[in-house]
């Protein structure tokens, strides 16, 4: 994803200002002032028609960051009322995403389109190539009959002038399951019956119209109320911030968390269980097994690929096992998972051991809002509690490498990596299920996001930087211990 696009930077600024407002003496008033501070009177309006629309969209973003669905709000309700309701809320909303109508451009429908570059050439390559009779020449220019066009793109490749283009709707184009489309008013609508919460639409929309409903206020309120709040951060989070992993832990403790756990500890448990499961399945002549740690993939199987369920590992996710470790040590604690993944918000709703989810942007906003410099934090007094393999779970191929490391002495492990869910990779997975075999291997690692979790929707670092940070951490980590 584009970690530093202007729409992402605006979202981050709002989160930081919201943290500062929460820590101020008057949360409601200072939150209500954010749209006016970000777009003061007589300022240049770089994105919208007027300053008033800019402020309204910022208000809607704040409401989403307070944890509410924009689709359900009363427009006359003041921001102060939303802050009051956020502080009183005992349960977060079910669906993790919301669409800001005012921010949505209402893009033109996706279609293949002939531009003015068309020369009406004698070759008629576009017309000859089209198998559906959708292209005719009239007025010295190619014309496409949308009722016949199948959007195959053959004419695009055939045109010698590159005069035919495909117009896309970014959010619709990236959704692997067709869960987002235009509503009656022409703006984006999410079908949550289809949605697998992958977050692709959030990252793809160049207007920032699709937002996560944040739980940042719930977490800050729990800390403020003196509750025992324990943070659990995903392996990919280690690659999102500067400094060592121990400095990151110190920064999180300074932010108000009572203790911090690496989810890589749970990843080690997942590795052990999944490697045993793979060995058992292969000895029973089962054709292949897919990994089960990716929440987006698990949602896909549950909603759209039920025929693949028999091939999915029964092993729980690293988060599941880490939450168990936390509850063993702190039975009454409030637990907060920190991840770059939208889909984990759905997983958490099904696990009583986990209360809230923050993404990397939200954790970063807490650091900035509370003026916590990670590089100035102490990194002493900690020990490495997770393995090299567990800490590499957030990178594509990391899960398969970990399972193979433990299982390879007993069975031959041939990994097949699905690096990102899209229409093609879903078709590939469906073929595996239908034919009952994966020709590429017997252990299929499926990552919803390209590059793995470090390519998730709510990342701060680009993948190259994240991998560099994680690789540096791996050099200091030991291999997971093999059982005798």
C-alpha positions in Angstrom: 0.0 0.0 0.0 1.0 3.7 -0.3 2.1 4.3 3.3 2.6 8.1 2.7 -0.1 9.2 0.4 -1.8 12.5 1.2 -5.0 10.8 2.3 -3.1 8.5 4.7 -1.2 11.5 6.1 -4.5 13.3 6.8 -5.8 10.3 8.6 -2.7 10.1 10.7 -2.9 13.8 11.6 -6.5 13.4 12.8 -5.5 10.4 15.0 -2.7 12.4 16.6 -4.9 15.4 17.2 -7.5 13.0 18.7 -5.0 11.6 21.1 -4.0 15.1 22.1 -7.6 16.0 22.6 -8.2 13.0 24.8 -5.2 13.9 27.0 -6.3 17.5 27.3 -8.6 18.9 30.0 -11.6 19.0 27.7 -11.9 16.0 25.3 -15.2 17.0 23.8 -14.4 20.6 23.0 -10.9 20.0 21.7 -12.1 17.2 19.5 -14.8 19.5 18.1 -12.1 22.1 17.3 -10.0 19.7 15.2 -11.8 20.4 11.8 -11.4 24.1 12.4 -7.7 23.8 13.4 -6.9 21.7 10.4 -8.9 23.9 8.0 -8.9 27.4 9.6 -10.7 30.4 8.1 -9.2 31.8 4.9 -6.9 28.8 4.4 -6.3 27.4 1.0 -8.5 24.5 0.3 -6.3 22.0 -1.7 -8.7 19.1 -2.2 -12.4 20.0 -2.1 -14.7 22.6 -3.4 -14.8 24.6 -0.3 -13.6 24.8 3.3 -17.0 23.7 4.6 -16.9 20.4 2.8 -13.3 19.9 4.0 -14.4 20.4 7.6 -17.4 18.1 7.2 -15.2 15.3 5.9 -12.7 15.7 8.7 -15.6 15.6 11.1 -16.7 12.3 9.6 -13.2 10.9 9.8 -13.1 11.8 13.5 -16.4 10.0 14.0 -14.9 6.9 12.5 -11.8 7.3 14.7 -14.2 7.5 17.6 -15.4 4.0 16.6 -18.7 4.8 14.9 -20.1 3.9 11.5 -20.7 6.9 9.3 -23.6 5.2 7.6 -25.6 5.2 10.9 -25.0 8.7 12.3 -27.4 11.5 12.8 -25.8 14.4 10.9 -27.1 16.9 13.4 -25.3 15.3 16.3 -22.3 17.3 17.5 -18.8 15.9 17.9 -19.0 16.5 21.6 -21.8 14.0 21.8 -19.8 11.4 19.9 -16.9 11.8 22.3 -19.3 11.3 25.2 -20.8 8.1 23.6 -17.3 6.8 22.9 -16.3 7.1 26.5 -19.5 5.4 27.7 -19.3 2.6 25.2 -19.0 -0.9 26.6 -18.9 -2.8 23.3 -17.3 -2.0 19.9 -19.3 -2.2 16.7 -19.3 -5.4 14.7 -18.2 -4.4 11.2 -14.7 -2.9 11.2 -15.1 -0.6 8.1 -17.2 2.4 7.3 -17.5 4.6 4.2 -17.5 8.4 4.3 -20.0 9.4 1.6 -18.9 13.0 1.5 -15.3 11.9 0.8 -16.2 9.3 -1.9 -15.7 10.6 -5.4 -18.4 8.4 -6.9 -16.1 7.2 -9.6 -17.4 6.5 -13.1 -18.4 2.9 -13.6 -15.5 0.5 -14.5 -15.4 -0.1 -18.3 -13.2 -0.3 -21.4 -13.1 3.1 -23.0 -11.9 4.6 -26.4 -10.0 7.9 -25.9 -9.4 10.7 -28.3 -6.1 9.1 -29.2 -8.0 6.8 -31.6 -6.9 7.4 -35.2 -9.6 5.3 -36.9 -6.8 3.4 -38.6 -7.2 1.1 -41.6 -5.9 -1.9 -39.7 -9.1 -2.1 -37.5 -7.1 -4.3 -35.0 -9.5 -3.6 -32.2 -12.6 -4.5 -34.2 -11.0 -7.7 -35.6 -9.7 -8.7 -32.1 -13.1 -8.4 -30.3 -14.8 -11.8 -30.2 -18.1 -10.3 -29.0 -18.8 -7.8 -31.7 -18.7 -5.0 -29.3 -16.5 -2.7 -31.4 -17.7 -0.8 -34.5 -16.1 2.1 -36.4 -18.2 5.2 -36.8 -17.3 8.8 -37.5 -13.7 7.7 -38.1 -13.3 6.4 -34.5 -13.8 3.1 -32.7 -16.9 2.8 -30.5 -17.6 0.2 -27.8 -21.1 -1.1 -27.2 -21.1 -1.6 -23.4 -24.0 -4.0 -23.6 -21.8 -6.4 -25.6 -18.4 -5.7 -24.1 -17.1 -8.3 -21.6 -14.2 -6.1 -20.3 -11.7 -8.8 -21.5 -9.2 -6.1 -22.5 -8.2 -7.8 -25.8 -8.8 -4.5 -27.7 -6.6 -2.6 -25.3 -3.7 -4.9 -26.2 -4.5 -4.8 -29.9 -4.6 -1.0 -30.4 -1.3 0.3 -31.9 -1.9 3.8 -30.5 -2.7 2.8 -26.9 -6.0 4.6 -27.5 -8.2 2.2 -25.6 -8.0 2.2 -21.8 -9.7 0.5 -18.9 -11.4 2.9 -16.5 -11.4 1.4 -13.0 -12.9 2.1 -9.7 -9.9 1.6 -7.3 -11.8 0.2 -4.4 -13.8 -2.2 -6.5 -10.8 -3.2 -8.6 -8.8 -4.4 -5.6 -11.6 -6.2 -3.7 -10.9 -9.9 -4.3 -14.5 -10.9 -3.5 -16.7 -8.2 -5.0 -17.8 -6.9 -1.7 -17.7 -3.2 -2.5 -19.8 -1.5 -5.2 -21.8 1.7 -5.9 -24.9 2.3 -3.9 -28.1 4.1 -5.0 -26.4 7.5 -4.6 -23.4 6.5 -6.7 -20.9 6.2 -3.7 -19.2 3.1 -2.4 -21.2 0.6 -0.3 -19.7 -2.4 1.4 -21.6 -5.7 1.5 -20.5 -7.1 4.8 -22.0 -10.5 4.0 -19.3 -10.8 1.3 -16.5 -8.7 2.9 -13.5 -10.6 4.3 -12.1 -7.5 6.0 -8.9 -7.6 4.0 -8.7 -3.8 4.0 -7.7 -3.5 0.4 -10.3 -0.9 -0.3 -9.0 1.3 2.6 -5.6 1.4 1.1 -6.8 1.7 -2.5 -9.2 4.6 -2.3 -7.3 7.7 -3.3 -9.8 9.9 -1.5 -9.6 8.1 1.8 -13.3 7.4 1.8 -13.1 3.9 3.4 -12.0 4.0 7.0 -11.5 1.6 9.8 -13.6 2.2 12.9 -11.0 2.8 15.5 -10.9 1.5 19.0 -8.2 3.9 20.1 -10.5 5.8 22.5 -11.6 2.5 24.2 -8.0 1.6 24.8 -7.0 5.1 26.0 -10.0 5.2 28.3 -9.1 1.8 29.8 -5.6 3.0 30.5 -6.9 6.3 32.0 -9.3 4.4 34.3 -6.4 2.5 35.8 -7.3 -0.9 34.4 -4.6 -3.4 33.8 -4.0 -3.2 30.0 -1.7 -5.6 28.3 -0.5 -5.1 24.7 0.3 -7.9 22.3 2.0 -6.8 19.1 2.1 -8.8 15.8 5.5 -9.8 14.3 4.9 -7.3 11.5 4.7 -4.4 13.9 8.4 -4.8 14.7 9.2 -3.6 11.2 7.0 -0.4 11.5 9.0 1.6 13.9 12.6 2.7 14.3 14.9 1.4 17.0 15.1 -2.0 18.6 12.3 -4.3 19.6 13.1 -3.6 23.2 12.9 0.1 22.7 9.5 -0.4 21.1 8.4 -2.3 24.2 9.7 0.5 26.5 7.8 3.0 24.4 4.6 1.0 24.7 5.0 0.8 28.5 5.5 4.6 28.6 2.4 5.0 26.6 0.5 3.4 29.5 0.4 -0.4 28.8 1.2 -2.5 31.9 3.0 -5.2 30.0 3.9 -6.1 26.4 3.9 -9.5 24.7 5.3 -10.4 21.3 2.7 -12.4 19.3 5.8 -14.1 17.9 5.6 -16.2 21.1 2.2 -17.5 20.0 3.7 -18.0 16.5 6.1 -20.5 18.0 3.2 -22.4 19.4 1.4 -22.3 16.0 4.6 -23.5 14.3 4.9 -26.5 16.6 1.2 -27.5 16.3 1.0 -26.9 12.6 4.2 -28.9 11.9 2.8 -31.8 13.9 -0.5 -31.5 12.0 1.2 -31.5 8.6 3.3 -34.6 9.5 0.1 -36.4 10.5 -1.8 -35.4 7.4 1.0 -36.4 5.0 1.4 -39.7 6.7 -2.3 -40.3 6.2 -1.7 -39.5 2.5 -3.7 -36.3 2.6 -2.7 -34.3 -0.6 -1.9 -30.9 1.0 -2.6 -28.6 3.9 -3.0 -24.8 4.0 -1.8 -22.6 6.8 -4.4 -21.0 9.1 -2.7 -17.9 10.6 -4.1 -15.3 8.2 -7.5 -13.9 9.3 -8.3 -12.6 5.9 -7.8 -16.0 4.4 -9.8 -17.6 7.1 -12.7 -15.2 6.4 -12.4 -16.1 2.7 -12.7 -19.8 3.4 -15.6 -19.2 5.7 -17.6 -17.1 3.3 -16.5 -17.9 -0.2 -14.4 -21.1 -0.3 -16.1 -23.6 2.0 -14.9 -26.4 -0.2 -11.4 -25.7 0.9 -12.1 -26.1 4.6 -11.0 -29.7 4.8 -7.6 -28.7 3.6 -7.1 -25.8 6.1 -5.0 -26.5 9.2 -6.9 -26.8 12.4 -4.2 -25.0 14.3 -5.1 -21.7 15.9 -3.5 -18.4 15.0 -0.5 -16.9 16.8 -2.8 -14.3 18.4 -5.0 -17.0 19.8 -2.1 -18.7 21.6 -0.6 -15.4 22.8 -3.9 -14.3 24.3 -3.9 -17.5 26.2 -0.5 -16.8 27.6 -1.5 -13.3 28.6 -4.7 -14.6 30.4 -2.7 -17.2 32.3 -0.5 -14.4 33.7 -3.1 -11.7 33.9 -6.5 -13.3 34.2 -8.5 -10.0 34.6 -6.5 -7.8 32.3 -7.8 -5.8 29.3 -5.9 -7.2 26.3 -5.0 -5.2 23.2 -3.7 -6.6 19.9 -1.6 -4.3 17.7 -1.5 -5.3 14.1 -1.5 -3.9 10.5 -4.5 -6.1 9.7 -8.2 -5.1 9.4 -9.3 -8.7 9.3 -7.9 -9.3 12.8 -10.7 -7.1 14.2 -13.2 -9.8 13.1 -11.1 -12.6 14.6 -10.9 -10.7 17.9 -14.7 -10.5 18.1 -14.7 -14.3 18.2 -12.2 -14.6 21.0 -13.2 -13.7 24.6 -9.5 -13.5 25.6 -9.0 -10.3 23.4 -10.7 -7.0 24.0 -9.4 -4.5 21.5 -7.3 -4.0 18.4 -5.1 -1.1 17.4 -3.3 -0.8 14.1 0.2 0.5 13.5 -1.1 4.0 12.6 -3.0 4.2 15.9 -0.1 3.1 18.0 2.1 5.6 16.1 -0.5 8.4 16.9 -0.3 7.5 20.6 3.5 7.8 20.4 3.4 11.2 18.6 0.5 12.5 20.6 2.2 11.7 23.9 5.6 12.8 22.6 7.2 9.4 23.0 10.5 9.1 21.1 11.2 5.4 20.5 14.9 5.9 19.8 15.3 7.5 23.2 13.8 4.6 25.1 15.8 2.1 27.2 16.4 -1.3 25.7 17.9 -3.1 28.7 16.3 -5.5 31.1 14.6 -7.6 28.4 15.2 -11.1 27.0 14.5 -12.7 23.7 11.4 -14.8 24.3 10.5 -15.6 20.7 12.3 -17.5 18.0 13.7 -16.4 14.7 11.0 -18.3 12.9 8.2 -16.8 15.0 9.4 -13.3 14.4 9.4 -13.9 10.7 5.7 -14.7 10.5 4.8 -11.3 9.1 6.8 -11.8 5.9 5.5 -13.9 3.0 7.1 -17.3 3.2 7.8 -17.0 6.9 5.1 -19.3 8.1 6.0 -22.0 5.6 9.7 -21.7 6.4 8.9 -22.1 10.1 6.7 -25.2 9.7 9.3 -26.8 7.3 12.1 -26.1 9.8 10.4 -28.4 12.3 8.7 -30.9 10.0 11.4 -31.5 7.4 13.2 -34.3 9.4 10.1 -36.4 9.4 8.4 -35.6 6.1 9.3 -33.9 2.8 7.8 -30.4 2.9 7.2 -28.7 -0.4 5.8 -25.2 0.2 3.5 -23.4 -2.2 3.2 -19.7 -1.5 0.0 -17.7 -2.2 1.4 -14.2 -2.0 -1.8 -12.1 -1.8 -5.5 -12.8 -2.3 -6.9 -11.6 -5.6 -9.3 -13.0 -8.2 -6.6 -15.1 -9.8 -5.2 -16.6 -6.6 -8.7 -17.4 -5.3 -9.4 -19.2 -8.6 -6.2 -21.1 -8.0 -7.2 -22.1 -4.5 -10.6 -23.1 -5.7 -9.0 -25.4 -8.3 -6.9 -27.0 -5.6 -10.1 -27.8 -3.6 -12.0 -29.0 -6.6 -9.2 -31.3 -7.9 -8.1 -32.4 -4.4 -4.5 -31.7 -5.1 -2.0 -28.8 -5.2 0.6 -29.6 -7.9 3.0 -27.0 -6.6 3.4 -28.5 -3.1 1.9 -30.1 0.0 2.1 -27.1 2.4 0.2 -24.1 1.0 0.9 -20.8 2.8 -1.8 -18.2 2.1 -1.2 -14.6 2.9 -4.0 -12.2 2.2 -1.7 -9.2 1.7 1.1 -9.2 -0.9 4.4 -9.4 1.0 2.7 -10.8 4.0 1.5 -8.8 7.0 4.2 -6.1 6.4 2.1 -5.3 3.3 -1.1 -4.9 5.4 -3.5 -1.9 5.1 -2.3 -0.1 8.2 1.4 -0.2 7.9 3.8 2.8 8.4 7.0 1.5 6.8 7.3 0.4 3.2 8.0 -3.3 2.8 11.7 -2.9 2.0 12.3 -0.9 5.2 10.1 -3.3 7.3 12.0 -6.4 6.0 15.3 -4.7 6.7 14.3 -4.0 10.3 12.9 -7.5 10.8 16.0 -9.2 9.2 18.1 -7.2 11.7 16.0 -8.6 14.5 16.2 -12.2 13.1 20.0 -12.0 13.2 19.8 -11.6 17.0 17.2 -14.3 17.5 17.7 -18.1 17.9 16.0 -20.8 16.0 12.9 -22.5 17.4 14.0 -25.5 19.4 13.3 -28.8 17.8 11.7 -31.5 20.0 13.7 -34.7 20.6 
